[in-house]
Amino acid sequence: MSQLLEKNQEAPFFRATNQDNQRIYLSDYKDEKVVVLYFYPKDDTPGCTIEANDFTAMAGEFAAQDAVVIGVSKDDCESHRAFISKYGLNVQLLADTSGDLCDSYGVWQEVEKEGVKKWKIVRSTFIIGKDGKLIEAMYGVNHEGHAQAVLDILKGLNA
């Protein structure tokens, strides 16, 4: 398992493919936008759907804070397109099929549930400033109310 990230660290560089098979780089947003990078376990599952719908519902408010919201899971582009289409999502979703991005952000972790250990994406969110540094690194977040909590952090920064 990779080391957990902390506030004020340089955000790990990323390059990944979005739902439309376009390459997205962290550097695309440098000096332009705050990046809300959220990692979730799987497309079209209950908690992940709630979280994606909440980020979509607040897309205008995130844009008003000069932020872009990007989701990441190990699902492929086709799965992401189906997820976006089914729920009318308004967030970019990156396909990290290799798991490299999950590893670099420390979200691919071994968890134990009812005595069974397995590896999975731990729901986590990173707020990356325009300078490329981490404003927040939140691991093990709950999907309920999470988008609002992230928005509140951004509003606090811009107050």
CNS distance restraints for C-alpha pairs under 8 A (distance, minus, plus):
assign (resid   1 and name CA) (resid 103 and name CA) 7.29 0.50 0.50
assign (resid   1 and name CA) (resid 106 and name CA) 6.85 0.50 0.50
assign (resid   1 and name CA) (resid 108 and name CA) 7.06 0.50 0.50
assign (resid   1 and name CA) (resid 109 and name CA) 6.29 0.50 0.50
assign (resid   1 and name CA) (resid 110 and name CA) 7.97 0.50 0.50
assign (resid   2 and name CA) (resid 103 and name CA) 6.11 0.50 0.50
assign (resid   2 and name CA) (resid 104 and name CA) 6.86 0.50 0.50
assign (resid   2 and name CA) (resid 105 and name CA) 7.68 0.50 0.50
assign (resid   2 and name CA) (resid 106 and name CA) 5.10 0.50 0.50
assign (resid   3 and name CA) (resid 106 and name CA) 5.85 0.50 0.50
assign (resid   4 and name CA) (resid 105 and name CA) 6.99 0.50 0.50
assign (resid   4 and name CA) (resid 106 and name CA) 5.17 0.50 0.50
assign (resid   4 and name CA) (resid 107 and name CA) 7.93 0.50 0.50
assign (resid   5 and name CA) (resid   9 and name CA) 7.12 0.50 0.50
assign (resid   5 and name CA) (resid 105 and name CA) 6.64 0.50 0.50
assign (resid   5 and name CA) (resid 106 and name CA) 6.97 0.50 0.50
assign (resid   5 and name CA) (resid 137 and name CA) 6.31 0.50 0.50
assign (resid   6 and name CA) (resid 134 and name CA) 7.12 0.50 0.50
assign (resid   6 and name CA) (resid 136 and name CA) 7.17 0.50 0.50
assign (resid   6 and name CA) (resid 137 and name CA) 5.59 0.50 0.50
assign (resid   7 and name CA) (resid 133 and name CA) 7.72 0.50 0.50
assign (resid   7 and name CA) (resid 134 and name CA) 5.05 0.50 0.50
assign (resid   7 and name CA) (resid 135 and name CA) 5.37 0.50 0.50
assign (resid   7 and name CA) (resid 136 and name CA) 5.13 0.50 0.50
assign (resid   7 and name CA) (resid 137 and name CA) 5.90 0.50 0.50
assign (resid   8 and name CA) (resid 133 and name CA) 5.51 0.50 0.50
assign (resid   8 and name CA) (resid 134 and name CA) 4.97 0.50 0.50
assign (resid   8 and name CA) (resid 135 and name CA) 5.99 0.50 0.50
assign (resid   8 and name CA) (resid 136 and name CA) 7.82 0.50 0.50
assign (resid   9 and name CA) (resid 133 and name CA) 5.52 0.50 0.50
assign (resid   9 and name CA) (resid 134 and name CA) 5.51 0.50 0.50
assign (resid  10 and name CA) (resid 132 and name CA) 5.96 0.50 0.50
assign (resid  10 and name CA) (resid 133 and name CA) 4.33 0.50 0.50
assign (resid  10 and name CA) (resid 134 and name CA) 6.11 0.50 0.50
assign (resid  11 and name CA) (resid 128 and name CA) 6.68 0.50 0.50
assign (resid  11 and name CA) (resid 132 and name CA) 5.79 0.50 0.50
assign (resid  11 and name CA) (resid 133 and name CA) 5.30 0.50 0.50
assign (resid  11 and name CA) (resid 134 and name CA) 5.57 0.50 0.50
assign (resid  12 and name CA) (resid 104 and name CA) 6.41 0.50 0.50
assign (resid  12 and name CA) (resid 105 and name CA) 6.89 0.50 0.50
assign (resid  13 and name CA) (resid  25 and name CA) 7.64 0.50 0.50
assign (resid  13 and name CA) (resid  26 and name CA) 6.01 0.50 0.50
assign (resid  13 and name CA) (resid  27 and name CA) 7.64 0.50 0.50
assign (resid  14 and name CA) (resid  24 and name CA) 7.94 0.50 0.50
assign (resid  14 and name CA) (resid  25 and name CA) 5.64 0.50 0.50
assign (resid  14 and name CA) (resid  26 and name CA) 5.44 0.50 0.50
assign (resid  14 and name CA) (resid 101 and name CA) 6.56 0.50 0.50
assign (resid  15 and name CA) (resid  23 and name CA) 6.63 0.50 0.50
assign (resid  15 and name CA) (resid  24 and name CA) 5.58 0.50 0.50
assign (resid  15 and name CA) (resid  25 and name CA) 4.45 0.50 0.50
assign (resid  15 and name CA) (resid  26 and name CA) 6.70 0.50 0.50
assign (resid  16 and name CA) (resid  23 and name CA) 5.56 0.50 0.50
assign (resid  16 and name CA) (resid  24 and name CA) 5.41 0.50 0.50
assign (resid  16 and name CA) (resid  25 and name CA) 6.70 0.50 0.50
assign (resid  16 and name CA) (resid  94 and name CA) 6.09 0.50 0.50
assign (resid  16 and name CA) (resid  95 and name CA) 6.60 0.50 0.50
assign (resid  16 and name CA) (resid  96 and name CA) 6.65 0.50 0.50
assign (resid  16 and name CA) (resid 101 and name CA) 7.89 0.50 0.50
assign (resid  17 and name CA) (resid  21 and name CA) 5.35 0.50 0.50
assign (resid  17 and name CA) (resid  22 and name CA) 5.31 0.50 0.50
assign (resid  17 and name CA) (resid  23 and name CA) 4.50 0.50 0.50
assign (resid  17 and name CA) (resid  24 and name CA) 5.91 0.50 0.50
assign (resid  17 and name CA) (resid  77 and name CA) 7.52 0.50 0.50
assign (resid  17 and name CA) (resid  94 and name CA) 5.51 0.50 0.50
assign (resid  17 and name CA) (resid  95 and name CA) 5.68 0.50 0.50
assign (resid  17 and name CA) (resid  96 and name CA) 7.64 0.50 0.50
assign (resid  18 and name CA) (resid  22 and name CA) 5.45 0.50 0.50
assign (resid  18 and name CA) (resid  23 and name CA) 6.46 0.50 0.50
assign (resid  18 and name CA) (resid  24 and name CA) 6.68 0.50 0.50
assign (resid  18 and name CA) (resid  77 and name CA) 6.45 0.50 0.50
assign (resid  18 and name CA) (resid  92 and name CA) 6.44 0.50 0.50
assign (resid  18 and name CA) (resid  93 and name CA) 5.42 0.50 0.50
assign (resid  18 and name CA) (resid  94 and name CA) 4.25 0.50 0.50
assign (resid  18 and name CA) (resid  95 and name CA) 5.95 0.50 0.50
assign (resid  19 and name CA) (resid  76 and name CA) 7.87 0.50 0.50
assign (resid  19 and name CA) (resid  77 and name CA) 4.47 0.50 0.50
assign (resid  19 and name CA) (resid  78 and name CA) 6.84 0.50 0.50
assign (resid  19 and name CA) (resid  80 and name CA) 5.41 0.50 0.50
assign (resid  19 and name CA) (resid  81 and name CA) 5.41 0.50 0.50
assign (resid  19 and name CA) (resid  92 and name CA) 6.92 0.50 0.50
assign (resid  19 and name CA) (resid  93 and name CA) 5.77 0.50 0.50
assign (resid  19 and name CA) (resid  94 and name CA) 6.40 0.50 0.50
assign (resid  19 and name CA) (resid  95 and name CA) 7.09 0.50 0.50
assign (resid  20 and name CA) (resid  77 and name CA) 6.86 0.50 0.50
assign (resid  20 and name CA) (resid  81 and name CA) 7.41 0.50 0.50
assign (resid  21 and name CA) (resid  77 and name CA) 6.64 0.50 0.50
assign (resid  24 and name CA) (resid  28 and name CA) 7.09 0.50 0.50
assign (resid  25 and name CA) (resid  29 and name CA) 7.82 0.50 0.50
assign (resid  26 and name CA) (resid  30 and name CA) 7.06 0.50 0.50
assign (resid  29 and name CA) (resid  33 and name CA) 5.24 0.50 0.50
assign (resid  29 and name CA) (resid  34 and name CA) 7.34 0.50 0.50
assign (resid  29 and name CA) (resid  35 and name CA) 7.32 0.50 0.50
assign (resid  29 and name CA) (resid 130 and name CA) 7.00 0.50 0.50
assign (resid  30 and name CA) (resid 130 and name CA) 5.14 0.50 0.50
assign (resid  30 and name CA) (resid 131 and name CA) 6.13 0.50 0.50
assign (resid  30 and name CA) (resid 132 and name CA) 6.33 0.50 0.50
assign (resid  31 and name CA) (resid 130 and name CA) 4.54 0.50 0.50
assign (resid  31 and name CA) (resid 131 and name CA) 5.94 0.50 0.50
assign (resid  32 and name CA) (resid 130 and name CA) 6.05 0.50 0.50
assign (resid  33 and name CA) (resid  66 and name CA) 5.53 0.50 0.50
assign (resid  33 and name CA) (resid  67 and name CA) 5.27 0.50 0.50
assign (resid  33 and name CA) (resid  68 and name CA) 6.49 0.50 0.50
assign (resid  33 and name CA) (resid 129 and name CA) 7.44 0.50 0.50
assign (resid  33 and name CA) (resid 130 and name CA) 5.51 0.50 0.50
assign (resid  34 and name CA) (resid  66 and name CA) 6.18 0.50 0.50
assign (resid  34 and name CA) (resid  67 and name CA) 4.44 0.50 0.50
assign (resid  34 and name CA) (resid  68 and name CA) 6.30 0.50 0.50
assign (resid  34 and name CA) (resid 127 and name CA) 7.04 0.50 0.50
assign (resid  34 and name CA) (resid 128 and name CA) 5.70 0.50 0.50
assign (resid  34 and name CA) (resid 129 and name CA) 4.83 0.50 0.50
assign (resid  34 and name CA) (resid 130 and name CA) 5.12 0.50 0.50
assign (resid  35 and name CA) (resid  67 and name CA) 5.63 0.50 0.50
assign (resid  35 and name CA) (resid  68 and name CA) 5.12 0.50 0.50
assign (resid  35 and name CA) (resid  69 and name CA) 6.13 0.50 0.50
assign (resid  35 and name CA) (resid  70 and name CA) 7.27 0.50 0.50
assign (resid  35 and name CA) (resid 126 and name CA) 7.91 0.50 0.50
assign (resid  35 and name CA) (resid 127 and name CA) 5.80 0.50 0.50
assign (resid  35 and name CA) (resid 128 and name CA) 5.00 0.50 0.50
assign (resid  35 and name CA) (resid 129 and name CA) 6.63 0.50 0.50
assign (resid  35 and name CA) (resid 130 and name CA) 7.62 0.50 0.50
assign (resid  36 and name CA) (resid  67 and name CA) 6.80 0.50 0.50
assign (resid  36 and name CA) (resid  68 and name CA) 6.05 0.50 0.50
assign (resid  36 and name CA) (resid  69 and name CA) 4.71 0.50 0.50
assign (resid  36 and name CA) (resid  70 and name CA) 6.10 0.50 0.50
assign (resid  36 and name CA) (resid 125 and name CA) 6.96 0.50 0.50
assign (resid  36 and name CA) (resid 126 and name CA) 5.86 0.50 0.50
assign (resid  36 and name CA) (resid 127 and name CA) 4.68 0.50 0.50
assign (resid  36 and name CA) (resid 128 and name CA) 6.39 0.50 0.50
assign (resid  37 and name CA) (resid  69 and name CA) 6.19 0.50 0.50
assign (resid  37 and name CA) (resid  70 and name CA) 4.99 0.50 0.50
assign (resid  37 and name CA) (resid  71 and name CA) 5.90 0.50 0.50
assign (resid  37 and name CA) (resid  72 and name CA) 7.33 0.50 0.50
assign (resid  37 and name CA) (resid 125 and name CA) 5.70 0.50 0.50
assign (resid  37 and name CA) (resid 126 and name CA) 5.15 0.50 0.50
assign (resid  37 and name CA) (resid 127 and name CA) 6.35 0.50 0.50
assign (resid  37 and name CA) (resid 128 and name CA) 7.55 0.50 0.50
assign (resid  38 and name CA) (resid  69 and name CA) 7.63 0.50 0.50
assign (resid  38 and name CA) (resid  70 and name CA) 6.27 0.50 0.50
assign (resid  38 and name CA) (resid  71 and name CA) 4.82 0.50 0.50
assign (resid  38 and name CA) (resid  72 and name CA) 6.11 0.50 0.50
assign (resid  38 and name CA) (resid 123 and name CA) 7.51 0.50 0.50
assign (resid  38 and name CA) (resid 124 and name CA) 5.81 0.50 0.50
assign (resid  38 and name CA) (resid 125 and name CA) 4.19 0.50 0.50
assign (resid  38 and name CA) (resid 126 and name CA) 6.24 0.50 0.50
assign (resid  39 and name CA) (resid  71 and name CA) 5.76 0.50 0.50
assign (resid  39 and name CA) (resid  72 and name CA) 4.69 0.50 0.50
assign (resid  39 and name CA) (resid  73 and name CA) 5.92 0.50 0.50
assign (resid  39 and name CA) (resid 102 and name CA) 7.72 0.50 0.50
assign (resid  39 and name CA) (resid 107 and name CA) 7.43 0.50 0.50
assign (resid  39 and name CA) (resid 121 and name CA) 7.17 0.50 0.50
assign (resid  39 and name CA) (resid 122 and name CA) 7.41 0.50 0.50
assign (resid  39 and name CA) (resid 123 and name CA) 5.47 0.50 0.50
assign (resid  39 and name CA) (resid 124 and name CA) 5.24 0.50 0.50
assign (resid  39 and name CA) (resid 125 and name CA) 6.16 0.50 0.50
assign (resid  40 and name CA) (resid  48 and name CA) 6.22 0.50 0.50
assign (resid  40 and name CA) (resid  71 and name CA) 7.17 0.50 0.50
assign (resid  40 and name CA) (resid  72 and name CA) 6.28 0.50 0.50
assign (resid  40 and name CA) (resid  73 and name CA) 5.54 0.50 0.50
assign (resid  40 and name CA) (resid 121 and name CA) 6.38 0.50 0.50
assign (resid  40 and name CA) (resid 122 and name CA) 6.92 0.50 0.50
assign (resid  40 and name CA) (resid 123 and name CA) 4.82 0.50 0.50
assign (resid  40 and name CA) (resid 124 and name CA) 6.96 0.50 0.50
assign (resid  41 and name CA) (resid  48 and name CA) 7.07 0.50 0.50
assign (resid  41 and name CA) (resid  73 and name CA) 5.94 0.50 0.50
assign (resid  41 and name CA) (resid  74 and name CA) 7.59 0.50 0.50
assign (resid  41 and name CA) (resid 120 and name CA) 6.91 0.50 0.50
assign (resid  41 and name CA) (resid 121 and name CA) 5.05 0.50 0.50
assign (resid  41 and name CA) (resid 122 and name CA) 6.83 0.50 0.50
assign (resid  41 and name CA) (resid 123 and name CA) 6.54 0.50 0.50
assign (resid  42 and name CA) (resid  48 and name CA) 6.58 0.50 0.50
assign (resid  42 and name CA) (resid  73 and name CA) 6.18 0.50 0.50
assign (resid  42 and name CA) (resid  74 and name CA) 7.29 0.50 0.50
assign (resid  42 and name CA) (resid  75 and name CA) 6.66 0.50 0.50
assign (resid  43 and name CA) (resid  48 and name CA) 6.50 0.50 0.50
assign (resid  43 and name CA) (resid  49 and name CA) 7.18 0.50 0.50
assign (resid  43 and name CA) (resid  73 and name CA) 7.56 0.50 0.50
assign (resid  43 and name CA) (resid  75 and name CA) 6.81 0.50 0.50
assign (resid  43 and name CA) (resid  79 and name CA) 6.95 0.50 0.50
assign (resid  43 and name CA) (resid  80 and name CA) 6.73 0.50 0.50
assign (resid  43 and name CA) (resid  83 and name CA) 6.11 0.50 0.50
assign (resid  44 and name CA) (resid  48 and name CA) 6.55 0.50 0.50
assign (resid  44 and name CA) (resid  49 and name CA) 5.57 0.50 0.50
assign (resid  44 and name CA) (resid  83 and name CA) 5.90 0.50 0.50
assign (resid  45 and name CA) (resid  49 and name CA) 5.83 0.50 0.50
assign (resid  46 and name CA) (resid  50 and name CA) 6.34 0.50 0.50
assign (resid  47 and name CA) (resid  51 and name CA) 6.26 0.50 0.50
assign (resid  47 and name CA) (resid 143 and name CA) 5.92 0.50 0.50
assign (resid  47 and name CA) (resid 144 and name CA) 7.87 0.50 0.50
assign (resid  48 and name CA) (resid  52 and name CA) 6.10 0.50 0.50
assign (resid  48 and name CA) (resid 143 and name CA) 7.11 0.50 0.50
assign (resid  49 and name CA) (resid  53 and name CA) 5.96 0.50 0.50
assign (resid  50 and name CA) (resid  54 and name CA) 6.08 0.50 0.50
assign (resid  50 and name CA) (resid 143 and name CA) 6.85 0.50 0.50
assign (resid  50 and name CA) (resid 144 and name CA) 7.44 0.50 0.50
assign (resid  51 and name CA) (resid  55 and name CA) 6.27 0.50 0.50
assign (resid  51 and name CA) (resid 143 and name CA) 5.25 0.50 0.50
assign (resid  51 and name CA) (resid 144 and name CA) 7.10 0.50 0.50
assign (resid  51 and name CA) (resid 146 and name CA) 7.11 0.50 0.50
assign (resid  51 and name CA) (resid 147 and name CA) 6.80 0.50 0.50
assign (resid  52 and name CA) (resid  56 and name CA) 6.11 0.50 0.50
assign (resid  52 and name CA) (resid  71 and name CA) 7.99 0.50 0.50
assign (resid  52 and name CA) (resid  89 and name CA) 6.87 0.50 0.50
assign (resid  52 and name CA) (resid  91 and name CA) 7.52 0.50 0.50
assign (resid  53 and name CA) (resid  57 and name CA) 6.02 0.50 0.50
assign (resid  53 and name CA) (resid  87 and name CA) 7.36 0.50 0.50
assign (resid  53 and name CA) (resid  89 and name CA) 6.43 0.50 0.50
assign (resid  54 and name CA) (resid  58 and name CA) 6.31 0.50 0.50
assign (resid  54 and name CA) (resid 145 and name CA) 7.90 0.50 0.50
assign (resid  54 and name CA) (resid 147 and name CA) 5.90 0.50 0.50
assign (resid  54 and name CA) (resid 148 and name CA) 7.82 0.50 0.50
assign (resid  55 and name CA) (resid  59 and name CA) 5.96 0.50 0.50
assign (resid  55 and name CA) (resid  69 and name CA) 7.42 0.50 0.50
assign (resid  55 and name CA) (resid  90 and name CA) 7.87 0.50 0.50
assign (resid  55 and name CA) (resid  91 and name CA) 7.31 0.50 0.50
assign (resid  55 and name CA) (resid 147 and name CA) 5.45 0.50 0.50
assign (resid  56 and name CA) (resid  89 and name CA) 5.60 0.50 0.50
assign (resid  56 and name CA) (resid  90 and name CA) 4.91 0.50 0.50
assign (resid  56 and name CA) (resid  91 and name CA) 6.20 0.50 0.50
assign (resid  58 and name CA) (resid  62 and name CA) 6.30 0.50 0.50
assign (resid  58 and name CA) (resid 147 and name CA) 7.69 0.50 0.50
assign (resid  58 and name CA) (resid 148 and name CA) 7.93 0.50 0.50
assign (resid  59 and name CA) (resid  63 and name CA) 6.14 0.50 0.50
assign (resid  59 and name CA) (resid  69 and name CA) 7.74 0.50 0.50
assign (resid  59 and name CA) (resid  90 and name CA) 6.92 0.50 0.50
assign (resid  59 and name CA) (resid  91 and name CA) 7.72 0.50 0.50
assign (resid  60 and name CA) (resid  64 and name CA) 6.16 0.50 0.50
assign (resid  61 and name CA) (resid  65 and name CA) 6.50 0.50 0.50
assign (resid  61 and name CA) (resid 151 and name CA) 7.62 0.50 0.50
assign (resid  62 and name CA) (resid  66 and name CA) 6.55 0.50 0.50
assign (resid  62 and name CA) (resid  67 and name CA) 5.23 0.50 0.50
assign (resid  62 and name CA) (resid  68 and name CA) 6.70 0.50 0.50
assign (resid  62 and name CA) (resid  69 and name CA) 7.53 0.50 0.50
assign (resid  62 and name CA) (resid 151 and name CA) 6.57 0.50 0.50
assign (resid  63 and name CA) (resid  67 and name CA) 5.17 0.50 0.50
assign (resid  63 and name CA) (resid  68 and name CA) 6.44 0.50 0.50
assign (resid  65 and name CA) (resid 154 and name CA) 6.62 0.50 0.50
assign (resid  65 and name CA) (resid 155 and name CA) 6.82 0.50 0.50
assign (resid  65 and name CA) (resid 158 and name CA) 7.37 0.50 0.50
assign (resid  69 and name CA) (resid  91 and name CA) 5.95 0.50 0.50
assign (resid  69 and name CA) (resid  92 and name CA) 6.95 0.50 0.50
assign (resid  70 and name CA) (resid  91 and name CA) 5.94 0.50 0.50
assign (resid  70 and name CA) (resid  92 and name CA) 4.99 0.50 0.50
assign (resid  70 and name CA) (resid  93 and name CA) 5.78 0.50 0.50
assign (resid  70 and name CA) (resid  94 and name CA) 7.18 0.50 0.50
assign (resid  71 and name CA) (resid  91 and name CA) 6.99 0.50 0.50
assign (resid  71 and name CA) (resid  92 and name CA) 6.18 0.50 0.50
assign (resid  71 and name CA) (resid  93 and name CA) 4.61 0.50 0.50
assign (resid  71 and name CA) (resid  94 and name CA) 6.12 0.50 0.50
assign (resid  72 and name CA) (resid  93 and name CA) 5.59 0.50 0.50
assign (resid  72 and name CA) (resid  94 and name CA) 4.79 0.50 0.50
assign (resid  72 and name CA) (resid  95 and name CA) 6.34 0.50 0.50
assign (resid  72 and name CA) (resid  96 and name CA) 6.71 0.50 0.50
assign (resid  73 and name CA) (resid  93 and name CA) 7.67 0.50 0.50
assign (resid  73 and name CA) (resid  94 and name CA) 6.72 0.50 0.50
assign (resid  73 and name CA) (resid  95 and name CA) 6.01 0.50 0.50
assign (resid  73 and name CA) (resid  96 and name CA) 5.87 0.50 0.50
assign (resid  73 and name CA) (resid  97 and name CA) 7.76 0.50 0.50
assign (resid  73 and name CA) (resid 102 and name CA) 7.91 0.50 0.50
assign (resid  73 and name CA) (resid 121 and name CA) 7.61 0.50 0.50
assign (resid  74 and name CA) (resid  95 and name CA) 5.69 0.50 0.50
assign (resid  74 and name CA) (resid  96 and name CA) 4.58 0.50 0.50
assign (resid  74 and name CA) (resid  97 and name CA) 4.56 0.50 0.50
assign (resid  74 and name CA) (resid  98 and name CA) 7.33 0.50 0.50
assign (resid  74 and name CA) (resid  99 and name CA) 6.41 0.50 0.50
assign (resid  75 and name CA) (resid  79 and name CA) 6.02 0.50 0.50
assign (resid  75 and name CA) (resid  80 and name CA) 6.74 0.50 0.50
assign (resid  75 and name CA) (resid  95 and name CA) 5.64 0.50 0.50
assign (resid  75 and name CA) (resid  96 and name CA) 6.85 0.50 0.50
assign (resid  75 and name CA) (resid  97 and name CA) 6.14 0.50 0.50
assign (resid  76 and name CA) (resid  80 and name CA) 6.36 0.50 0.50
assign (resid  76 and name CA) (resid  95 and name CA) 5.01 0.50 0.50
assign (resid  76 and name CA) (resid  96 and name CA) 7.29 0.50 0.50
assign (resid  76 and name CA) (resid  97 and name CA) 6.11 0.50 0.50
assign (resid  77 and name CA) (resid  81 and name CA) 6.14 0.50 0.50
assign (resid  77 and name CA) (resid  94 and name CA) 7.49 0.50 0.50
assign (resid  77 and name CA) (resid  95 and name CA) 5.69 0.50 0.50
assign (resid  78 and name CA) (resid  82 and name CA) 6.32 0.50 0.50
assign (resid  79 and name CA) (resid  83 and name CA) 6.18 0.50 0.50
assign (resid  80 and name CA) (resid  84 and name CA) 6.09 0.50 0.50
assign (resid  80 and name CA) (resid  93 and name CA) 6.33 0.50 0.50
assign (resid  80 and name CA) (resid  94 and name CA) 7.92 0.50 0.50
assign (resid  80 and name CA) (resid  95 and name CA) 7.54 0.50 0.50
assign (resid  81 and name CA) (resid  85 and name CA) 6.00 0.50 0.50
assign (resid  82 and name CA) (resid  86 and name CA) 5.95 0.50 0.50
assign (resid  83 and name CA) (resid  87 and name CA) 6.40 0.50 0.50
assign (resid  83 and name CA) (resid  89 and name CA) 7.69 0.50 0.50
assign (resid  84 and name CA) (resid  88 and name CA) 5.40 0.50 0.50
assign (resid  84 and name CA) (resid  89 and name CA) 4.68 0.50 0.50
assign (resid  84 and name CA) (resid  90 and name CA) 7.43 0.50 0.50
assign (resid  85 and name CA) (resid  89 and name CA) 6.91 0.50 0.50
assign (resid  96 and name CA) (resid 100 and name CA) 6.80 0.50 0.50
assign (resid  96 and name CA) (resid 101 and name CA) 6.19 0.50 0.50
assign (resid  96 and name CA) (resid 102 and name CA) 7.23 0.50 0.50
assign (resid  99 and name CA) (resid 103 and name CA) 6.14 0.50 0.50
assign (resid  99 and name CA) (resid 108 and name CA) 7.80 0.50 0.50
assign (resid 100 and name CA) (resid 104 and name CA) 6.17 0.50 0.50
assign (resid 101 and name CA) (resid 105 and name CA) 6.37 0.50 0.50
assign (resid 102 and name CA) (resid 106 and name CA) 6.11 0.50 0.50
assign (resid 102 and name CA) (resid 107 and name CA) 5.31 0.50 0.50
assign (resid 102 and name CA) (resid 108 and name CA) 5.51 0.50 0.50
assign (resid 102 and name CA) (resid 121 and name CA) 7.29 0.50 0.50
assign (resid 103 and name CA) (resid 107 and name CA) 6.32 0.50 0.50
assign (resid 103 and name CA) (resid 108 and name CA) 5.70 0.50 0.50
assign (resid 107 and name CA) (resid 121 and name CA) 5.42 0.50 0.50
assign (resid 107 and name CA) (resid 122 and name CA) 5.22 0.50 0.50
assign (resid 107 and name CA) (resid 123 and name CA) 7.29 0.50 0.50
assign (resid 107 and name CA) (resid 124 and name CA) 6.71 0.50 0.50
assign (resid 107 and name CA) (resid 139 and name CA) 7.37 0.50 0.50
assign (resid 108 and name CA) (resid 119 and name CA) 6.65 0.50 0.50
assign (resid 108 and name CA) (resid 120 and name CA) 5.54 0.50 0.50
assign (resid 108 and name CA) (resid 121 and name CA) 4.66 0.50 0.50
assign (resid 108 and name CA) (resid 122 and name CA) 6.35 0.50 0.50
assign (resid 109 and name CA) (resid 119 and name CA) 5.43 0.50 0.50
assign (resid 109 and name CA) (resid 120 and name CA) 5.70 0.50 0.50
assign (resid 109 and name CA) (resid 121 and name CA) 6.33 0.50 0.50
assign (resid 109 and name CA) (resid 122 and name CA) 6.48 0.50 0.50
assign (resid 110 and name CA) (resid 117 and name CA) 6.51 0.50 0.50
assign (resid 110 and name CA) (resid 118 and name CA) 5.39 0.50 0.50
assign (resid 110 and name CA) (resid 119 and name CA) 4.22 0.50 0.50
assign (resid 110 and name CA) (resid 120 and name CA) 6.41 0.50 0.50
assign (resid 111 and name CA) (resid 117 and name CA) 5.55 0.50 0.50
assign (resid 111 and name CA) (resid 118 and name CA) 5.59 0.50 0.50
assign (resid 111 and name CA) (resid 119 and name CA) 6.12 0.50 0.50
assign (resid 111 and name CA) (resid 120 and name CA) 7.14 0.50 0.50
assign (resid 112 and name CA) (resid 116 and name CA) 5.31 0.50 0.50
assign (resid 112 and name CA) (resid 117 and name CA) 4.27 0.50 0.50
assign (resid 112 and name CA) (resid 118 and name CA) 6.45 0.50 0.50
assign (resid 113 and name CA) (resid 117 and name CA) 6.53 0.50 0.50
assign (resid 122 and name CA) (resid 139 and name CA) 6.89 0.50 0.50
assign (resid 122 and name CA) (resid 140 and name CA) 5.63 0.50 0.50
assign (resid 123 and name CA) (resid 139 and name CA) 6.49 0.50 0.50
assign (resid 123 and name CA) (resid 140 and name CA) 5.19 0.50 0.50
assign (resid 123 and name CA) (resid 141 and name CA) 5.69 0.50 0.50
assign (resid 123 and name CA) (resid 142 and name CA) 7.40 0.50 0.50
assign (resid 123 and name CA) (resid 143 and name CA) 7.94 0.50 0.50
assign (resid 124 and name CA) (resid 137 and name CA) 7.65 0.50 0.50
assign (resid 124 and name CA) (resid 138 and name CA) 5.47 0.50 0.50
assign (resid 124 and name CA) (resid 139 and name CA) 4.36 0.50 0.50
assign (resid 124 and name CA) (resid 140 and name CA) 5.53 0.50 0.50
assign (resid 124 and name CA) (resid 141 and name CA) 5.70 0.50 0.50
assign (resid 125 and name CA) (resid 136 and name CA) 7.84 0.50 0.50
assign (resid 125 and name CA) (resid 137 and name CA) 6.21 0.50 0.50
assign (resid 125 and name CA) (resid 138 and name CA) 5.23 0.50 0.50
assign (resid 125 and name CA) (resid 139 and name CA) 6.65 0.50 0.50
assign (resid 125 and name CA) (resid 141 and name CA) 7.57 0.50 0.50
assign (resid 126 and name CA) (resid 134 and name CA) 6.82 0.50 0.50
assign (resid 126 and name CA) (resid 135 and name CA) 7.52 0.50 0.50
assign (resid 126 and name CA) (resid 136 and name CA) 5.52 0.50 0.50
assign (resid 126 and name CA) (resid 137 and name CA) 4.65 0.50 0.50
assign (resid 126 and name CA) (resid 138 and name CA) 6.21 0.50 0.50
assign (resid 127 and name CA) (resid 134 and name CA) 5.85 0.50 0.50
assign (resid 127 and name CA) (resid 135 and name CA) 5.30 0.50 0.50
assign (resid 127 and name CA) (resid 136 and name CA) 5.05 0.50 0.50
assign (resid 127 and name CA) (resid 137 and name CA) 6.72 0.50 0.50
assign (resid 128 and name CA) (resid 132 and name CA) 5.81 0.50 0.50
assign (resid 128 and name CA) (resid 133 and name CA) 5.60 0.50 0.50
assign (resid 128 and name CA) (resid 134 and name CA) 4.56 0.50 0.50
assign (resid 128 and name CA) (resid 135 and name CA) 5.63 0.50 0.50
assign (resid 128 and name CA) (resid 136 and name CA) 7.24 0.50 0.50
assign (resid 129 and name CA) (resid 133 and name CA) 5.42 0.50 0.50
assign (resid 129 and name CA) (resid 134 and name CA) 6.13 0.50 0.50
assign (resid 129 and name CA) (resid 135 and name CA) 6.00 0.50 0.50
assign (resid 141 and name CA) (resid 146 and name CA) 7.27 0.50 0.50
assign (resid 142 and name CA) (resid 146 and name CA) 6.41 0.50 0.50
assign (resid 143 and name CA) (resid 147 and name CA) 7.76 0.50 0.50
assign (resid 145 and name CA) (resid 149 and name CA) 6.33 0.50 0.50
assign (resid 146 and name CA) (resid 150 and name CA) 6.25 0.50 0.50
assign (resid 147 and name CA) (resid 151 and name CA) 6.18 0.50 0.50
assign (resid 148 and name CA) (resid 152 and name CA) 6.09 0.50 0.50
assign (resid 149 and name CA) (resid 153 and name CA) 6.42 0.50 0.50
assign (resid 150 and name CA) (resid 154 and name CA) 6.46 0.50 0.50
assign (resid 151 and name CA) (resid 155 and name CA) 6.17 0.50 0.50
assign (resid 152 and name CA) (resid 156 and name CA) 6.12 0.50 0.50
assign (resid 153 and name CA) (resid 157 and name CA) 6.37 0.50 0.50
assign (resid 154 and name CA) (resid 158 and name CA) 6.38 0.50 0.50
assign (resid 155 and name CA) (resid 159 and name CA) 5.94 0.50 0.50
